[in-house]
């Protein structure tokens, strides 16, 4: 145990019970809506136990900046919820020394019908600030968030960036002894991201402790002096950020990226095509669940054509984990040529130029046939994957992550002559 610890986690485990009803088959098609309530009482319930965390132990000293990394669903957010007292562990104990503020869901406590000014006072009070303290820091918070022109506008009219900036500013100016941050930098422009990093770094100079969860490896390396890698609810590595990040990136494997699709699962469309498997591939065509911001994205879709199809168009899209569409491309976008396939098994390889910022995303796959665009198949959650930014520092991180996606441009510099054109 660290002597002057801010956080001491001792064998923390968290278990969730997931209940599933057995399929109800009697008169399913016609009578389910009418008769489900009386009969469901007799339907056996299957309970699945999920361990989000398993025997997690660590200590964090006062003033440390610690990055927590790992795949989506690894247990990172569950850990922060336990540390912030939002949820209780199933077993184990978390000792906390000092006032904790958490940015797990930025803007929790903000009311859309209230103005920015009203929400600053409301959220500040929820976080434990006295009115006099809010009065004293109000101008500083508004200036940090850069929303002074809109401070008396209802926040329901704010952009997502404005909303996050103001929420982060209120929380950061609370000056807690311990700040827990979960992907708050995923939204916001480059200048604000840089201010956030600077604010969190300044807090540790003042002796405050920062725990930072992020998929952006460059930000973790820049901000943190220690990294903890969590996978499947357990700590895999704990140490110097570069070493831990290298191990994490090298851990990708086929099992994590091989999405086998059952007959019933998440696929809609006709019976002409049976989609078997979707895989995300690395540069060596091995399975992976991570790609880097500056590398192409490679996918392989295995499917079986059971009845011949004519004039088909295959498409792939990328959406956020919340289902917000980011891009969609079709195989015939450039030449307009549709595809006809006889019965058999095929593998469709797709290579996308990667415009995505660091974060977690998922693919959707689909195909339609003919001018009527009748659906052949549609998979709304084909593969979930992570984009990593592993640049060498803050400047690299800022320059390559402005906006929702990364852009490419061609630059040309020409000398300008003051002489009149001939």
N, C-alpha and C positions, 0 to 999 in steps of 0.2 A: 504493500500500500504506500502511496506517496504521502510524505509527511503533511505538508500543507495542501491537501487535496481540495479541489472544488467539487469534483464528482468522483464517487467511488461506487462502481457497480460490482456487486458480489453475487455471482451465479444466477443472473437474471434469466428467467425463461417466461415465455408467453405462449399460451395455447388457446386456440380458437376452436369452437365446435361448429362444423358446417353441416346443417341438416338437409337431407334430400329425401323426398318422398319417392316410394317405389311407383313405377308407372301404373296409372289407372286405366284399365283396358275395357271395362264393361260399358257398352254403348257409348264409347268414347266420342265418336264423331257427332252424334245427334243429341245426346243427353247430358254431356259433361257440364254445361252451364246450369242446367236445371237441377241436377242431382248431386253435384260435387260436394256440397256442404254436408249433407247427411252421411254420405258414404266415406268421406275423407277421414272421419273419426276412426274408422277401422283399417285405414291404410297404414301399414308399418312404415316407420320413419327410419331411414338410414342416417347414421351420424358419422361424419368423418372428422377426425381430429387433425388439426393443422398446427404445427409448432412454428410460430413466426420467429421466435428466439429460443435458443437452447444453450443454457449454462454460459451466458456471456459475462465475463469478468474483466474489468480494467479499472485503472485510476487515472484521473486527469488532474494535473497540478493547477493551482491558481495561476492565471495569466497565460495558460497554454492556448495555442490555436491548433485545433485538431480537425482534420478532414476525415469524413467517413464516406467510403466509396463502396460500390457493389452494384450488382444487377438490380433492375426493378423487381420488387418482390423479395429481395434478399433479407429484409427485416430492418432496414435503416430507419424508416419512418416510424415503425413500431417502437424502436429503441428511443427515438426522440420523444415520442408521446409518453413513454414511461418516465423519462427523465424530467419532462415538463409537468408530470402529475396529471396528464389527461386520462391516462389509463393505468391500471394496476397490473403488476406482473403476476403471473400464475405462481411463481416461486422466485426466491431470491430477493435482494434488496438493493435499492439505489439510495445512497446517502448524498445529499446535496448541501453544500455550504454556500449560502448567499442567495440573493434575489435572482430568480430565473425569469427570463423573457424568451418566448419562443416565436419564431416566424415559420410555423409549419403550414398554415393556410393563411397567406397574407391577406389582411383585410377582414379577418374574422372579427365581428363586432361593428363593422361599418354598416350603416343603414343607407340604402340607395336613395331614399327620399330626402335625406338630410344633405346639407351642403358640406363642402370640404371642411370649412371652419367648424361646423357643428360636430362633424365626425372626429375631428382632431380632439375636441374636448370630451366627446363621448368615449372614444377609444382610449384616450389617455387615462380617463377615469377608470375604465375597465382594467387597464394594465397597472393601476395602482398609483397614478400620479395625482398629486393635489392640484387644485385649480391654480393656486399661486405658482406652482412649478410649470404648469402648462402655459400660463400667461408669460412667464419669464422666457420660455423656450419657443414660444409660438412662432415668432418671426424667423428664427433659425430653422425650425422644422419646415416651414413653408418654403424658405429659400433653398434648403437642401433638396426638397422634392421638386422644385421648379414649377410650382402650380399657382403662383401668386395671382395670376390673372384670372384663375378659375376657382379661387378659394371659396367664393360665395355662390358657386354653382353646385347644384345637386350632383352627387357623385355618380348617379346612374347615367349621367351624360359624359363621364370621364372615359377616356380610352383605357385599355388594360394597362398600358405603361404608366399613365398618370395615377391610376388607382394604386398600383404596386409601389410607385415612388412615394406617395403620401403615406401609405401603410407602413412601409419600411422606415421612413423618416420618423414617424411617431414612435415606433418600437425601439429604434436605435437610440433615440434621444431620451428614452426612459432611463438609460444608464444602469442597466442591470449588472450584477456581478458576473452573471453567466448568460450568454446569448446563444440560443439554439436556432440555427438557420437551415431550412430545408429547401434548396433549389430556388431561393428568392431571386437569384440572378438570371433565371430562365426568361424573365420578361423585363423589358426595359432597354433603353438605347445604350450605346457604348459609353457615353459620358457618365450616365447614371451608374452603370456597372462599375466603372472605375471609382466613382465616389463611394459606392458600397464597400468595395474592397479596401479602400483607404480608411473608411469609417471603422470597419471591423479590425483592421490592423492597428488603428489608433487606440481602439478599446483595449487591446492587449498590452500596448505600451503603458496604459494607465493601470495595468494589473488585472484587467477583466479577462474572463475566459470565453472563448468562442469555439463552438462546435459547428462545423460547416459540412453539410451534406450536398454533394454536387456530382453530376456526370461530367463536369468540365475539368479534366485532369490538369490543364494549364492553370486554371484558377486555384485548384487545390495546391499545386506546387508553389504558386506565387504567394498564397496567403498563409499556408499552414507549415508548421515545423514538424508535424507528425501526422501520419495517416493510419486509419484502421480500415481494413478490408473485411466486409461481412458478406458471407455467402450462405444461403439456406439457413439463416438464423444463427450462424456461429461465426466467431472471429477466425479468419484464415491467416491474416498477417497484421502486425502492428509495429510500426517503426518509421524510419525516415521516408518521406513521401515518394522520392524517386524510386527507391527500391520496392515499395509496396505497389506503386502504380505499375511498374514494369512487370511484376508478378501477376497483377490483376489482368493486364492486357494480354499477357501470354497464356492466360487460363482458358481462352476461348476454345470451344470444341464442338464437334458435330452434334452431340446430345443436346446442347443448348439451342441449336439452330434448326434442328430437324423437326419440322412440324408435320406429323402424319395425320391425315384427315380421314376420319371415319365416314361411313355412308351418311350418317345422320347429322354430323356435327357442323354447324355454322355454314352450310353450303346450300344455296338455293338455285333454282333454275330448272332446266329440262333434264331428261334422263339420257340425253345423247352423250354426255361426257361425265366421267367419274374422276374427280380430282383426287389424286393419291397422296401427294407430298409436296411441301414447299420448303426450300432451304435457302438460307442466306450464306453466301460463299465469300471466302477471303481471296487474296490475290493468287493463292495456290489451289483454288477451287476446293478447299477444305471447309467444313462447316464452321460457322462463327456466329456470335451474337453481337459483335461490335464492328463498327467501321470508323475510320478517321475522317475528319471534316474535309480533307483534301484528296480523298481517294474515292474512286468509283464504287457504286453499290452493285453487287452482282447477286442475282437471284436465279434459282432453278425451280421450275414448276413441272412436276410430273403428273401426267393425266392420261386417262384411257378414253379413247373415242369408241363408243359402243354402237352408235349409228352414224353413218356418214354425215358430215356437216359441210355446208356450202357458204361461201361469202361471210366468213367469221372475222370479227375484229377482237383481238385480245388487248386488255388494258390492265395497267397496274397503277395504284395510287398510294400516296403516303399521307397518313393522318397523324395528328397528335394523339396522346393517350386519352384525351377527352373527346376524340372523334372529329376534331376540326380539320377539314381537308387542306392540305398544303400544295399538292400537285397531283396531276393525273397525266399519264402518257398512254398512247395506243401504238400497237406495232405498225399501223399504217398511217401514222401522222405525217410522214414525209412523202411517201409515194402514193398513198391512197389505195394500195393494193390489198384486197381482202384475201382471206386464206380458206382453202377447201381441204378437208382432211378425210381420208378413208379410215375404216376401223383399225385400231391398233393402239400401242402405247407410245407416247411422245414425251420429250422433255423440252420445255421452252426455257431458253436462257435469256435473261434480261440484264442489260448493263445500263445503269443510270449514272449520269454525272451527279455528284453529291453536292447539293446546295445547302445542306442542313447544318444548323448550329448544334452544339453539344446538347444532348438530351435523349429522351426515350420516345420512340415513335413506333408505329406499326404499319404494315402493308395491307392493302386490300387488292384482291385480284378479281377479275371478271372477264366475261366474253359475251358478245351478242352476235346474232346471225341475221344477215340480210338487211334490206332497206328498212324493214319494220323494226329492226333492232330487238328481236325477241331474245330474251335472256337464255344463254347456254349454261352459265354458272356464275355465281357471285360468292366470294369469300370475304366477309367484312373484317376478319381479324386473322389474316394469313400468317404473319410472323411479327413478333415484337422484337425490336432491336435497339441498340444504343449507338449514338454517334459520340465519339470522344474527340476532344481537343487536347492534344498533348504537346502544345507549344512550349517554348523555353521561358516564358514569363508573362507578366501582366501585359506588356506592350503587344506581344504576339496575340494574346487572348483578346484584347480589345479590338485590334485591327481586323481580326478575321471573324468577328461575331456581331456585327451591327445588323439590326432589323430582325425579322423572323427567320430569314434564310440568308445564306452567304451568296453574294453575287460575283459574277465574273465580268470583267470589262477589258476592252482594248484601249490602251493609252498611247497617244501620239503627241509628241512635242515638236512644234515648228517654230523656228525663229521668226520674230516679228520685226519687220523693217519699217522705219519711219519715212522711208523714201516713197514718193508717189509711184503707184503701179504704172508700168509702161503700157 
